[in-house]
């Protein structure tokens, strides 16, 4: 087995700085994920279940979007407003008992106005009662792998049984972006008017010019102030959750800091190009004595800028490689080591085919082995 190291330097400076991962936030729980690569940029108590407040409305919306997707509902369908929905406190869309409201308006009431009443109208319209809808939410969460989530209402109203983790909140936000792009635009609406009442979207990042386009805030006394958000810059999207902050001002400033940091401190870098030879490997009993190794696809990684100069790589292969060898055949492995991250492995493949050698090549290889043994014996090794 041959193991060869080389240093891949991607910056001019060799100054050792504090890793970019060391971002401090006052949030009790936090998770920041790069949407395209799945890279976790920041994690703090991310798997700890907590009161999600209105951020749990994202799961309510997921249930509605799934029903729209499979044809059980249309945006023009209407649901009747019950007394329970009309009388619900907290943030409201201000629906009136006995009226019928289009699904699309209810969705906007949930997203822009954070309407608890709108959530209950949707829940009762889809499942008969809010309790039944909440049980369906929990079951669906389990099916999706959200094991830290439990729902007893559709609104996020304070209850010991209502809980989600930052991991689950980022997961469901990512799902809404990925699976339902036709509805995701609602999250970027800055105002919505219902019954002549204009309400602003509670997301403090919209309109700041930092690429924010969703998703949902939340606040209760027990949960503190939280935000599940997403933003896009130069083709990169991040999805994040910050929870347990002490004020709406802290929520706004922390969320903006996180977004700016994630885009500033991490960049996509092409480390190796597909088809470019990495090195040559020795061939045993082949028509050629060596074969070039290359990667079958480009290697692009999201890397912290302050760790680029410390990023290294090595490759391994069995020496020699016995012929015949087919072009594209895996013959080795490239391993990239980024500070504060687990090693990442990629297959090295033969750039060209090497046929098995004929009689002359086999005789030559046999002679070479004999000469090596003689040299070893005479040297006393």
C-alpha positions as CSV (number, residue, x, y, z in Angstrom):
1,X,0.0,0.0,0.0
2,X,1.4,3.4,-1.0
3,X,0.4,6.4,1.1
4,X,1.4,9.8,-0.2
5,X,0.8,13.2,1.3
6,X,0.7,16.6,-0.3
7,X,-0.4,19.9,1.0
8,X,-3.1,21.7,-0.9
9,X,-2.7,25.4,-0.1
10,X,-5.6,27.6,-1.2
11,X,-4.6,30.9,0.3
12,X,-1.5,33.1,0.3
13,X,-1.3,33.5,4.0
14,X,-0.1,30.9,6.4
15,X,-1.2,32.8,9.5
16,X,-3.0,30.5,12.0
17,X,-6.3,32.2,12.9
18,X,-9.2,31.2,15.1
19,X,-11.4,28.8,13.1
20,X,-14.4,30.3,11.4
21,X,-16.6,27.7,13.1
22,X,-16.0,29.5,16.5
23,X,-19.0,31.8,16.1
24,X,-20.6,32.9,19.4
25,X,-24.3,33.5,19.7
26,X,-26.5,34.4,22.6
27,X,-29.2,32.1,21.3
28,X,-30.0,29.1,23.6
29,X,-30.1,26.8,20.6
30,X,-28.9,27.4,17.1
31,X,-28.3,25.6,13.8
32,X,-27.0,27.0,10.6
33,X,-26.8,24.7,7.5
34,X,-25.6,25.3,4.0
35,X,-28.6,24.3,1.8
36,X,-26.7,23.1,-1.3
37,X,-24.1,20.9,0.5
38,X,-25.7,20.1,3.8
39,X,-22.6,21.4,5.6
40,X,-23.3,22.4,9.2
41,X,-21.8,25.8,9.8
42,X,-23.0,26.3,13.4
43,X,-24.6,24.0,15.9
44,X,-25.6,24.8,19.5
45,X,-27.9,22.5,21.5
46,X,-29.4,21.7,18.1
47,X,-30.9,18.3,19.1
48,X,-32.5,19.5,22.3
49,X,-36.3,19.6,22.2
50,X,-37.7,23.0,23.2
51,X,-40.9,25.0,23.0
52,X,-41.1,26.1,19.3
53,X,-43.8,28.7,19.7
54,X,-45.1,29.9,16.3
55,X,-42.2,28.3,14.5
56,X,-44.1,25.1,14.7
57,X,-46.5,26.6,12.2
58,X,-44.0,25.4,9.6
59,X,-45.2,21.9,10.2
60,X,-48.9,23.0,9.9
61,X,-48.0,24.6,6.5
62,X,-46.2,21.4,5.5
63,X,-49.4,19.4,6.0
64,X,-51.3,21.9,3.9
65,X,-48.7,22.0,1.1
66,X,-48.7,18.2,1.0
67,X,-52.5,18.2,0.6
68,X,-52.2,20.8,-2.2
69,X,-49.5,18.8,-3.9
70,X,-51.4,15.5,-4.0
71,X,-54.7,17.1,-5.0
72,X,-56.7,16.8,-1.8
73,X,-56.9,20.6,-1.7
74,X,-56.7,23.5,-4.1
75,X,-55.8,27.1,-3.3
76,X,-59.4,28.1,-4.2
77,X,-61.0,25.7,-1.8
78,X,-62.6,27.3,1.2
79,X,-62.9,26.3,4.9
80,X,-65.5,27.6,7.4
81,X,-64.4,29.5,10.4
82,X,-65.5,28.0,13.7
83,X,-66.1,29.8,17.0
84,X,-62.9,28.3,18.4
85,X,-60.9,29.7,15.6
86,X,-62.5,33.2,15.7
87,X,-62.0,33.5,19.4
88,X,-58.4,32.3,19.5
89,X,-56.0,34.7,21.1
90,X,-52.5,35.7,20.3
91,X,-51.4,36.7,16.9
92,X,-54.5,36.8,14.6
93,X,-55.6,37.1,11.0
94,X,-58.9,38.4,12.4
95,X,-61.2,35.8,10.8
96,X,-64.9,36.0,11.5
97,X,-67.0,33.1,12.7
98,X,-69.2,31.5,10.1
99,X,-67.4,32.9,7.1
100,X,-65.6,30.8,4.5
101,X,-62.0,31.6,3.6
102,X,-59.9,30.5,0.6
103,X,-57.0,28.2,1.4
104,X,-54.6,30.6,-0.2
105,X,-55.7,33.5,2.0
106,X,-55.4,31.2,5.1
107,X,-51.8,30.3,4.1
108,X,-50.9,33.9,3.8
109,X,-52.6,34.6,7.1
110,X,-50.4,32.0,8.8
111,X,-47.1,33.0,7.1
112,X,-47.3,36.8,7.1
113,X,-49.6,37.5,10.0
114,X,-48.7,34.4,12.1
115,X,-52.4,33.9,12.6
116,X,-53.3,31.4,15.2
117,X,-56.9,31.6,14.1
118,X,-55.9,30.8,10.5
119,X,-54.0,27.7,11.7
120,X,-57.1,26.4,13.5
121,X,-59.3,27.0,10.5
122,X,-56.9,24.9,8.4
123,X,-56.6,22.2,11.0
124,X,-60.3,21.8,11.5
125,X,-61.0,21.9,7.8
126,X,-58.5,19.2,7.1
127,X,-59.0,16.9,10.1
128,X,-62.3,17.8,11.8
129,X,-60.7,19.0,15.0
130,X,-57.4,20.6,15.9
131,X,-56.6,17.7,18.2
132,X,-56.9,15.2,15.3
133,X,-54.8,17.4,13.1
134,X,-52.1,17.7,15.8
135,X,-51.9,13.9,16.0
136,X,-51.5,13.7,12.2
137,X,-48.7,16.3,12.5
138,X,-46.9,14.2,15.0
139,X,-47.3,11.0,13.0
140,X,-46.1,12.8,9.8
141,X,-43.1,14.2,11.7
142,X,-42.1,10.7,12.7
143,X,-42.4,9.5,9.2
144,X,-40.1,12.3,8.0
145,X,-37.6,11.4,10.7
146,X,-38.3,14.4,13.0
147,X,-37.9,12.4,16.2
148,X,-37.6,15.5,18.5
149,X,-41.0,16.9,17.5
150,X,-44.4,16.5,19.2
151,X,-47.5,18.5,18.5
152,X,-50.6,19.0,20.6
153,X,-51.9,22.1,18.6
154,X,-51.5,23.6,15.2
155,X,-50.4,27.1,16.3
156,X,-47.4,26.7,18.7
157,X,-49.6,27.9,21.6
158,X,-47.7,27.2,24.9
159,X,-48.2,23.6,26.1
160,X,-45.7,21.1,27.7
161,X,-46.5,18.6,24.9
162,X,-45.5,21.0,22.1
163,X,-41.8,20.7,21.3
164,X,-39.3,20.7,18.5
165,X,-35.5,20.8,18.2
166,X,-33.5,23.2,16.1
167,X,-32.5,20.2,13.9
168,X,-36.2,19.4,13.2
169,X,-37.1,23.0,12.5
170,X,-34.2,23.4,10.0
171,X,-35.3,20.1,8.5
172,X,-38.9,21.1,7.9
173,X,-37.8,24.6,6.7
174,X,-35.5,22.9,4.2
175,X,-38.3,20.6,3.1
176,X,-40.6,23.5,2.4
177,X,-38.0,25.2,0.3
178,X,-37.1,22.0,-1.6
179,X,-40.4,20.3,-2.1
180,X,-42.8,23.2,-2.5
181,X,-41.1,26.0,-4.4
182,X,-44.5,27.0,-5.9
183,X,-45.6,28.1,-2.4
184,X,-42.4,29.3,-0.9
185,X,-42.8,32.8,-2.3
186,X,-45.5,33.5,0.3
187,X,-42.7,33.6,2.9
188,X,-41.1,36.7,1.3
189,X,-44.4,38.7,1.3
190,X,-43.8,41.7,3.6
191,X,-47.5,42.6,4.2
192,X,-50.9,41.0,3.9
193,X,-54.3,42.7,4.3
194,X,-57.4,40.9,5.6
195,X,-60.7,42.6,6.6
196,X,-59.0,45.9,5.8
197,X,-56.3,45.3,8.4
198,X,-52.8,45.5,7.1
199,X,-50.2,43.5,9.0
200,X,-46.5,43.3,8.4
201,X,-44.5,40.1,8.1
202,X,-42.8,39.5,11.5
203,X,-39.6,38.3,9.9
204,X,-37.1,41.1,10.7
205,X,-34.7,40.1,8.0
206,X,-36.9,40.8,5.0
207,X,-36.0,44.0,3.3
208,X,-32.5,44.3,4.8
209,X,-30.9,43.5,1.4
210,X,-29.1,40.4,2.7
211,X,-31.0,37.8,0.6
212,X,-33.5,36.8,3.3
213,X,-36.7,35.3,1.9
214,X,-38.3,33.3,4.8
215,X,-39.4,31.6,7.0
216,X,-41.0,32.1,10.5
217,X,-40.6,33.8,13.8
218,X,-41.9,32.6,17.2
219,X,-42.3,34.0,20.7
220,X,-43.7,32.9,24.0
221,X,-42.6,33.6,27.5
222,X,-41.3,30.1,27.9
223,X,-39.7,29.8,24.5
224,X,-38.2,33.3,24.3
225,X,-37.7,34.8,20.8
226,X,-36.8,32.6,17.9
227,X,-36.5,32.6,14.2
228,X,-36.3,30.0,11.5
229,X,-34.8,31.7,8.5
230,X,-33.3,31.3,5.0
231,X,-31.3,33.6,2.8
232,X,-29.6,33.5,-0.6
233,X,-26.4,35.2,-1.8
234,X,-24.3,34.5,-4.9
235,X,-26.1,31.3,-5.6
236,X,-25.6,30.0,-2.0
237,X,-28.6,29.4,0.3
238,X,-28.4,28.9,4.1
239,X,-31.2,27.7,6.3
240,X,-30.9,28.4,10.1
241,X,-32.7,28.5,13.4
242,X,-32.0,30.6,16.4
243,X,-34.0,30.1,19.6
244,X,-34.4,31.2,23.2
245,X,-33.3,34.8,22.8
246,X,-34.4,37.5,25.3
247,X,-35.9,40.1,23.1
248,X,-37.1,40.8,19.6
249,X,-34.2,43.2,19.2
250,X,-31.7,40.4,20.1
251,X,-33.5,38.1,17.6
252,X,-33.1,40.6,14.8
253,X,-29.5,41.5,15.5
254,X,-28.4,37.9,16.0
255,X,-30.2,36.6,12.9
256,X,-28.6,39.3,10.8
257,X,-25.2,38.6,12.2
258,X,-25.5,34.9,11.5
259,X,-26.6,35.5,7.9
260,X,-23.7,37.9,7.2
261,X,-21.2,35.6,8.9
262,X,-22.3,32.5,7.0
263,X,-21.9,34.2,3.6
264,X,-18.7,36.1,4.5
265,X,-16.7,33.3,6.2
266,X,-17.6,30.3,4.0
267,X,-17.0,29.9,0.3
268,X,-17.3,27.2,-2.3
269,X,-13.9,26.2,-3.6
270,X,-13.0,23.8,-6.5
271,X,-10.1,21.9,-5.1
272,X,-9.6,19.4,-7.9
273,X,-10.8,19.1,-11.5
274,X,-12.2,15.9,-13.0
275,X,-9.8,14.2,-15.4
276,X,-6.7,16.1,-14.3
277,X,-4.0,13.5,-13.3
278,X,-3.2,13.5,-9.6
279,X,-0.2,11.1,-10.0
280,X,0.9,7.9,-11.7
281,X,0.6,4.4,-10.1
282,X,2.9,1.5,-10.9
283,X,1.3,-1.3,-12.9
284,X,2.1,-5.0,-12.5
285,X,2.2,-7.3,-15.5
286,X,0.7,-4.7,-17.9
287,X,1.4,-3.4,-21.4
288,X,2.3,-0.1,-19.7
289,X,4.4,0.3,-16.6
290,X,2.3,3.1,-15.1
291,X,-1.2,4.4,-15.2
292,X,-2.4,8.0,-14.3
293,X,-4.9,8.4,-11.5
294,X,-7.6,11.1,-11.7
295,X,-10.9,12.1,-10.2
296,X,-14.1,11.2,-12.1
297,X,-15.8,14.5,-11.0
298,X,-14.8,17.9,-9.8
299,X,-14.3,18.2,-6.0
300,X,-16.1,21.3,-4.7
301,X,-16.3,21.9,-1.0
302,X,-17.7,24.6,1.2
303,X,-14.8,25.7,3.3
304,X,-14.2,28.3,6.1
305,X,-12.0,31.0,4.6
306,X,-9.7,31.1,7.7
307,X,-8.9,27.4,7.4
308,X,-8.0,27.3,3.7
309,X,-4.3,27.5,4.2
310,X,-4.5,24.5,6.7
311,X,-6.4,22.3,4.3
312,X,-4.4,19.2,3.3
313,X,-4.9,16.1,1.2
314,X,-3.3,12.6,0.7
315,X,-4.0,9.7,-1.5
316,X,-3.5,5.9,-1.2
317,X,-3.3,3.0,-3.6
318,X,-2.0,-0.6,-3.7
319,X,1.4,-0.7,-5.3
320,X,1.7,-2.1,-7.9
321,X,-1.8,-2.4,-9.5
322,X,-2.2,-5.6,-11.4
323,X,-3.2,-5.4,-15.1
324,X,-5.6,-5.4,-16.9
325,X,-7.0,-2.0,-15.8
326,X,-10.1,-0.4,-17.3
327,X,-10.4,3.4,-17.7
328,X,-12.6,4.7,-14.9
329,X,-11.8,1.7,-12.6
330,X,-11.2,2.7,-9.0
331,X,-7.6,2.2,-8.1
332,X,-7.1,4.5,-5.1
333,X,-8.5,7.1,-2.8
334,X,-8.0,10.8,-2.2
335,X,-8.6,12.1,1.3
336,X,-9.1,15.8,2.1
337,X,-8.6,17.0,5.6
338,X,-10.2,20.3,6.6
339,X,-9.5,21.6,10.2
340,X,-12.4,21.0,12.6
341,X,-14.0,18.6,10.2
342,X,-14.0,14.8,9.5
343,X,-11.8,13.6,6.6
344,X,-13.6,13.4,3.3
345,X,-12.8,10.6,0.8
346,X,-13.1,10.5,-2.9
347,X,-12.3,7.6,-5.3
348,X,-9.3,7.9,-7.6
349,X,-9.8,6.2,-11.0
350,X,-7.6,5.1,-13.8
351,X,-7.4,7.7,-16.5
352,X,-6.7,5.2,-19.3
353,X,-7.0,1.5,-19.8
354,X,-3.9,-0.8,-19.5
355,X,-4.1,-4.2,-21.1
356,X,-2.4,-7.2,-19.6
357,X,1.2,-7.6,-20.8
358,X,2.3,-10.2,-23.2
359,X,5.1,-12.8,-22.8
360,X,7.9,-10.2,-22.9
361,X,6.3,-8.1,-20.2
362,X,5.8,-11.1,-18.0
363,X,9.4,-12.2,-18.4
364,X,10.6,-8.7,-17.7
365,X,8.5,-8.6,-14.5
366,X,9.8,-12.0,-13.4
367,X,13.4,-10.9,-13.9
368,X,12.8,-7.7,-12.0
369,X,11.5,-9.6,-9.0
370,X,14.5,-11.9,-9.1
371,X,16.9,-9.0,-9.2
372,X,15.2,-7.4,-6.3
373,X,15.5,-10.6,-4.2
374,X,19.2,-10.9,-5.1
375,X,19.9,-7.3,-4.1
376,X,18.0,-7.8,-0.9
377,X,19.9,-11.0,-0.1
378,X,23.3,-9.5,-0.8
379,X,22.6,-6.4,1.2
380,X,21.8,-8.6,4.2
381,X,18.2,-7.3,4.5
